Amino acid sequence: MAIAIDREQADDINNPSLELINYCVEEHEKEIPRLDVLFDYYNGNPHKIDQRPKDSPHDRDEIYVNNAKFVTDMMTGFMIGNPVSYSGSKERNIHPLTDALKKMKIKKHDTEVEKGLSAMGIGYELHYLSVSDGNVNPNVAWIDPRGMILVVDDTVERNSLFAIRPREKQKIDRSKYWEITVYSSFWTIIYKSETKKLSWDKMIAPPKIKENNYNAVPVVEFRNNEEKQGDYEQQLSQIDAYNGLQTDRIKDKKNFVKALMILYGFTLPNERPSEVNGSLVLNAPAKDEGGHAEFVTNTFNESEVQVLADAILDDFHKTTYIPNLNDENFAGTQSGEAMKFKLLGLLLALSVKTSYFEDGIRQRLTLITNILKIQGKNVEADDVEVKFKVNLPFNRKDVIEQIKDSQEFIPLLVSLGWLDDIDDPQEVVEMLNQQKEENMKLQAKALGVQASDSHSDLDDEPSEE
């Protein structure tokens, strides 16, 4: 999570002091326990803050239905299942930018970003230069929020001052040390220390300084929402309650199998059973003595327990906005408009997520274009239009019918944007016009009409001969 400080107290933000670095690292450590809990829930290892994580659910003899992973995987699919598209006008050439994004496999990278945001509510993207085929290309990497610290000023704009990446590393002799990397707008400074808290007497090597060509802090903060919360962070108690209920149900079944049997009216045999078979045969009571047997069990009403489980799940889906696809309301054929109303909560949540995701993408494009300009490729980040298309089922036939019916009062350029797989409606309109012209030429040729650009003897004046 970004740490806000007074700009005047930061001194040289391109070379922050060790005291300032240590302060930021200590403040960041306060957030790590919360992030650990959220990440462990996703990995199927739930625990509370300040508690030691347990082993797998198999070792705990517990049932764990990983609803946290379900929420994150579904949200990631809804958000990035259809990759983010980048387009620009004909007057602006953005091909160098789109080519750079393809080389860095930005679609896969965005999936990692959204997965981290959904689980922990915040994440960081590190920009760096890589060499491939003798060329220097801009590149990006997703950084876990537990391993990156962004320092901003305390103004309303939250301008980035510098970033810190502490990493514990190991030598070949298995001795460990800390590498603290500081990213500023002009320099990248690497410290190697015996301890995480930096001091000059604990340094194991002089700091290394590299030039930063991005002309800005090469770290972008992505947020899931204004509160920087994960998609299931407020539902941890519901996840625990559901898993606790399921665990108790299984234990009740096991206890039922192990129930004690009470025998009434039976007596022990007069002789001790032989050691050969070791079996014990009881003397049955007389008919008039009313002997019988029963189990001592803690009986429960399974239907009532199921009602409680369904209620917990219903509240869970309601508060996470993830639809319960097993719900009978989703069965059968539904119109596109009916589905939209059922998914209204999810669509509203996705609209918030996409707005904050786009903020991070805008900063990403600015950093990439800064490098492209150095390479002589004049591309402006403001010329790029970023489009999100949520990956939700819809009736394409209905949409096409709506486009056809709206031609009299809605321009085709506008209505084509209703289709999720069209990134540039203007390009599609031009393709349609070109196709119509070719069809007209083919039709004219079939009818024997001479094309306007053709020439034959019939065009000439008849000669005297």
Secondary structure, 3 states (H helix, E strand, C coil): CCEEECHHHHCCCCCCCHHHHHHHHHHHHCCHHHHHHHHHHHCCCCCCCCCCCCCCHHHHCCCCCCHHHHHHHHHHHHHHCCCCEEECCCCCCCHHHHHHHHHCCHHHHHHHHHHHHHHHCEEEEEEEEEEECCEEEEEEEEECHHHCEEEEECCCCCCEEEEEEEEEEECCCCCEEEEEEEECCCEEEEEEECCCCCCHHHEEEEEEEEECCCCCCCEEEEECCCCCCCCCHHHHHHHHHHHHHHHHHHHHHHHHHCCEEEEECCECCCCCCCCCCCCCCCECCCHHHCCEEEEECCCCCHHHHHHHHHHHHHHHHHHHCCCCCCCHHHCCCCCHHHHHHHCHHHHHHHHHHHHHHHHHHHHHHHHHHHHHHHCCCCCCHHHCEEECCCCCCCCHHHHHHHHHHCCCCCCHHHHHHHCCCCCCHHHHHHHHHHHHHHHHHHHHHHCCCCCCCCCCHHHCCCCCC
